[in-house]
């Protein structure tokens, strides 16, 4: 488990790179102390590298790959490409003053993902929000923020949504609790606009939306919202993101990811089909 506390500041690609290096080390039963000696460093530095909390020098990674017996050229290229990309600032860095470090990491992972599956119980997922709905959500959570800050936070959220429109857009699959759609955030007109936006998004081939209706009752994800991100290279692990009040959990151990994946599959099985989703969204909009 990777836990990112506010202020730790790792980038998303550092998380992926650190996770991959840990996986390679453990596959050879090499201790952190042995790995540290290989790059003329301490065991604690290897730990920080594997948690994505420090930068990566190309020479150190080359030496570690040699120690871990990675001779496959394709695998080496994947890792070294991550080293190069991890040192490049993302577009979201201009919003650094607004974003807690633990969420900066998620924005970067979101940008790099090939598939994103998310379950939301309280709000419409951020990537699917209208400008007006996003503003209402942000204003409710940013008590005391000045209008300029609110506007920049809305701009950030809308810019994140651009990943769904590009040539290499990820597959985005959202399961939303009906409660989130009936909560009148921003007022009736804002909610009607938001629900119509969800109906419109259903026409995008890379977007799937399902709803868990009230009629189903209790379900497997009553613990709260989470997202599962998958990346294009099979050597990179899936990552589960669970947001907390002042930090976030980034889970990448196989058993942890498998548990959340199983829950997501159960949620999808009991939720509305795409056609039923549109019908339910129209019904909710009519009830407002």
C-alpha positions as CSV (number, residue, x, y, z in Angstrom):
1,X,0.0,0.0,0.0
2,X,1.2,3.5,-0.9
3,X,-0.1,6.1,1.4
4,X,0.4,9.7,0.4
5,X,0.1,12.3,3.1
6,X,-0.3,16.0,2.4
7,X,3.1,17.5,1.8
8,X,4.9,14.3,0.6
9,X,4.6,15.4,-3.0
10,X,5.4,12.4,-5.2
11,X,4.4,12.5,-8.8
12,X,2.1,9.9,-10.4
13,X,4.8,8.5,-12.6
14,X,7.2,8.2,-9.6
15,X,4.5,6.1,-7.9
16,X,4.3,3.8,-10.9
17,X,8.1,3.6,-11.3
18,X,8.6,2.9,-7.6
19,X,6.0,0.2,-7.6
20,X,7.5,-1.5,-10.6
21,X,11.0,-1.4,-9.1
22,X,9.7,-2.9,-5.9
23,X,8.0,-5.7,-7.9
24,X,11.2,-6.5,-9.7
25,X,13.2,-6.5,-6.5
26,X,10.8,-8.8,-4.6
27,X,10.6,-11.2,-7.6
28,X,14.4,-11.8,-7.0
29,X,14.1,-11.9,-3.2
30,X,16.6,-9.1,-2.9
31,X,16.4,-7.0,0.3
32,X,16.2,-3.2,0.4
33,X,19.5,-3.2,2.1
34,X,21.2,-5.1,-0.8
35,X,19.5,-2.8,-3.3
36,X,20.7,0.2,-1.4
37,X,24.3,-1.0,-1.4
38,X,24.1,-1.5,-5.2
39,X,23.4,2.2,-5.8
40,X,25.7,3.4,-2.9
41,X,22.7,4.4,-0.8
42,X,20.8,3.4,2.3
43,X,17.9,1.0,2.7
44,X,15.7,3.9,3.6
45,X,16.4,5.5,0.2
46,X,15.3,2.4,-1.6
47,X,12.1,2.5,0.5
48,X,11.5,6.2,-0.5
49,X,12.2,5.4,-4.1
50,X,9.7,2.5,-4.1
51,X,7.1,4.8,-2.5
52,X,7.6,7.4,-5.1
53,X,8.8,10.0,-2.6
54,X,12.1,10.9,-4.2
55,X,13.4,11.5,-7.7
56,X,15.1,8.9,-9.8
57,X,18.6,9.1,-11.3
58,X,19.0,7.2,-14.5
59,X,22.3,5.7,-13.3
60,X,20.6,4.3,-10.1
61,X,17.8,2.7,-12.1
62,X,20.2,1.2,-14.6
63,X,22.2,-0.4,-11.8
64,X,19.1,-1.7,-10.0
65,X,17.8,-3.3,-13.2
66,X,21.1,-5.1,-13.6
67,X,21.0,-6.2,-9.9
68,X,17.4,-7.5,-10.5
69,X,18.5,-9.5,-13.5
70,X,16.3,-7.5,-16.0
71,X,17.7,-8.4,-19.3
72,X,14.6,-8.2,-21.4
73,X,15.0,-5.1,-23.6
74,X,11.3,-4.3,-23.7
75,X,11.0,-4.3,-19.9
76,X,14.1,-2.1,-19.5
77,X,12.7,0.3,-22.1
78,X,9.4,0.6,-20.2
79,X,11.2,1.4,-16.9
80,X,13.7,3.8,-18.4
81,X,10.9,5.6,-20.2
82,X,9.1,6.1,-16.9
83,X,12.3,7.6,-15.5
84,X,12.4,10.1,-18.3
85,X,8.7,11.0,-18.0
86,X,8.7,11.2,-14.2
87,X,11.1,14.1,-14.4
88,X,8.7,16.1,-16.7
89,X,6.2,18.4,-15.0
90,X,2.6,17.8,-16.0
91,X,0.1,20.5,-17.1
92,X,-1.5,20.5,-13.7
93,X,1.6,21.9,-12.0
94,X,0.4,25.4,-12.6
95,X,-2.3,24.6,-10.1
96,X,0.1,23.4,-7.5
97,X,-1.0,26.1,-5.1
98,X,-4.5,24.7,-5.1
99,X,-3.9,20.9,-5.2
100,X,-2.8,18.9,-2.1
101,X,0.2,16.8,-3.0
102,X,-1.8,13.5,-2.6
103,X,-4.3,14.6,-5.2
104,X,-1.6,15.9,-7.6
105,X,-0.5,12.3,-7.8
106,X,-4.0,11.1,-8.8
107,X,-4.3,13.7,-11.5
108,X,-1.1,12.4,-13.0
109,X,-2.2,8.8,-12.8
110,X,-5.5,9.7,-14.4
111,X,-3.6,11.4,-17.3
112,X,-1.6,8.2,-17.8
113,X,-4.3,5.6,-17.5
114,X,-5.7,3.5,-20.3
115,X,-8.9,2.6,-18.3
116,X,-10.5,4.2,-15.3
117,X,-13.3,2.6,-13.4
118,X,-14.9,4.5,-10.5
119,X,-17.6,4.2,-8.0
120,X,-19.1,7.3,-6.5
121,X,-21.7,7.6,-3.7
122,X,-22.0,11.3,-2.9
123,X,-21.2,13.3,-6.1
124,X,-21.2,12.9,-9.9
125,X,-17.6,11.9,-10.7
126,X,-15.3,14.9,-11.4
127,X,-14.6,13.9,-15.0
128,X,-18.4,14.0,-15.7
129,X,-19.3,17.2,-14.0
130,X,-20.8,20.3,-15.7
131,X,-19.2,23.7,-15.0
132,X,-22.1,24.8,-12.9
133,X,-22.3,21.5,-10.9
134,X,-18.5,21.6,-10.3
135,X,-18.7,25.1,-9.0
136,X,-21.4,24.2,-6.6
137,X,-19.5,21.2,-5.3
138,X,-16.3,23.2,-5.0
139,X,-18.0,26.1,-3.2
140,X,-19.5,23.7,-0.7
141,X,-16.1,22.2,0.2
142,X,-13.9,25.3,0.0
143,X,-15.4,27.4,2.7
144,X,-13.8,30.9,2.9
145,X,-12.2,30.6,-0.6
146,X,-12.2,33.8,-2.6
147,X,-14.0,33.9,-6.0
148,X,-10.8,33.8,-8.0
149,X,-9.7,30.6,-6.2
150,X,-13.1,29.0,-6.8
151,X,-12.8,29.9,-10.5
152,X,-9.4,28.4,-10.8
153,X,-10.5,25.2,-9.1
154,X,-13.4,24.9,-11.6
155,X,-10.9,25.5,-14.5
156,X,-8.7,22.7,-13.2
157,X,-11.6,20.3,-13.0
158,X,-12.8,21.1,-16.5
159,X,-9.2,20.8,-17.9
160,X,-9.0,17.3,-16.3
161,X,-12.0,16.3,-18.4
162,X,-10.2,16.9,-21.6
163,X,-8.6,13.4,-21.3
164,X,-12.0,11.9,-22.3
165,X,-12.0,13.7,-25.7
166,X,-8.5,13.1,-27.2
167,X,-7.3,10.4,-29.6
168,X,-5.9,8.3,-26.8
169,X,-8.7,8.8,-24.4
170,X,-9.0,6.2,-21.6
171,X,-12.0,4.0,-21.3
172,X,-14.0,5.6,-18.4
173,X,-16.6,3.5,-16.6
174,X,-18.6,5.1,-13.8
175,X,-20.9,3.4,-11.3
176,X,-22.9,6.1,-9.5
177,X,-25.2,5.6,-6.5
178,X,-28.7,7.0,-7.2
179,X,-28.3,9.1,-4.0
180,X,-25.7,11.2,-5.7
181,X,-28.1,12.0,-8.6
182,X,-31.0,12.9,-6.4
183,X,-29.0,15.2,-4.1
184,X,-29.9,18.7,-5.4
185,X,-26.4,20.2,-5.5
186,X,-26.5,23.7,-6.8
187,X,-30.3,23.7,-7.1
188,X,-32.8,22.2,-9.5
189,X,-31.6,23.8,-12.7
190,X,-28.0,22.9,-12.0
191,X,-29.0,19.3,-11.4
192,X,-31.1,19.1,-14.5
193,X,-28.2,20.4,-16.6
194,X,-25.9,17.9,-14.9
195,X,-28.2,14.9,-15.6
196,X,-28.7,15.9,-19.2
197,X,-25.0,16.1,-19.5
198,X,-24.7,12.5,-18.3
199,X,-27.3,11.4,-20.9
200,X,-25.3,13.2,-23.6
201,X,-22.0,11.6,-22.4
202,X,-23.5,8.2,-22.9
203,X,-23.1,8.7,-26.6
204,X,-19.3,8.8,-26.3
205,X,-17.9,5.3,-27.1
206,X,-15.3,5.5,-24.3
207,X,-17.8,6.5,-21.6
208,X,-20.0,4.0,-19.7
209,X,-22.3,5.1,-16.9
210,X,-24.3,2.8,-14.6
211,X,-26.5,3.6,-11.6
212,X,-27.1,1.6,-8.5
213,X,-30.8,2.2,-7.9
214,X,-32.3,2.7,-4.5
215,X,-34.4,-0.4,-5.1
216,X,-31.3,-2.6,-4.9
217,X,-30.7,-1.9,-1.2
218,X,-27.4,-2.7,0.4
219,X,-24.4,-3.6,-1.7
220,X,-20.7,-4.6,-1.7
221,X,-19.2,-1.0,-1.7
222,X,-20.9,0.6,1.2
223,X,-17.5,1.5,2.5
224,X,-17.3,4.4,0.1
225,X,-16.0,5.7,-3.2
226,X,-13.0,4.4,-5.0
227,X,-11.3,4.3,-8.4
228,X,-9.3,1.6,-10.2
229,X,-6.8,2.7,-12.8
230,X,-5.2,0.5,-15.4
231,X,-2.3,1.5,-17.6
232,X,-1.3,0.6,-21.2
233,X,1.7,-1.5,-20.3
234,X,0.9,-4.9,-18.8
235,X,4.1,-4.7,-16.6
236,X,2.6,-1.7,-14.7
237,X,0.3,-2.6,-11.9
238,X,-3.3,-1.5,-11.6
239,X,-3.7,1.1,-8.8
240,X,-6.7,1.6,-6.6
241,X,-7.3,5.2,-5.4
242,X,-9.3,5.8,-2.2
243,X,-9.6,9.4,-1.1
244,X,-9.7,10.4,2.6
245,X,-10.2,13.7,4.3
246,X,-6.6,14.9,4.3
247,X,-4.8,12.1,2.4
248,X,-5.3,9.3,-0.1
249,X,-4.5,5.6,-0.3
250,X,-2.9,4.3,-3.5
251,X,-3.2,0.5,-3.4
252,X,-1.1,-1.6,-5.8
253,X,-0.6,-5.0,-4.1
254,X,-2.3,-7.7,-6.1
255,X,-4.5,-8.9,-3.4
256,X,-5.7,-5.4,-2.6
257,X,-6.4,-4.6,-6.3
258,X,-8.2,-7.9,-6.8
259,X,-10.5,-7.2,-3.8
260,X,-11.6,-3.9,-5.2
261,X,-11.9,-5.3,-8.7
262,X,-14.2,-8.0,-7.4
263,X,-16.4,-5.3,-5.6
264,X,-16.5,-3.3,-8.8
265,X,-17.6,-6.3,-10.8
266,X,-20.4,-6.9,-8.3
267,X,-21.5,-3.3,-8.5
268,X,-21.6,-3.4,-12.3
269,X,-23.7,-6.6,-12.1
270,X,-26.4,-5.1,-10.0
271,X,-26.5,-1.6,-11.6
272,X,-28.6,-0.4,-14.5
273,X,-27.6,-1.4,-18.1
274,X,-26.7,1.6,-20.4
275,X,-30.3,1.7,-21.7
276,X,-31.7,1.5,-18.2
277,X,-29.3,4.2,-17.1
278,X,-30.7,6.7,-19.7
279,X,-34.3,5.8,-18.6
280,X,-33.5,6.3,-14.9
281,X,-31.7,9.6,-15.6
282,X,-34.7,10.9,-17.4
283,X,-37.0,9.8,-14.6
284,X,-34.8,11.6,-12.0
285,X,-34.7,14.7,-14.1
286,X,-38.5,14.7,-14.4
287,X,-38.8,14.2,-10.6
288,X,-36.7,17.3,-9.8
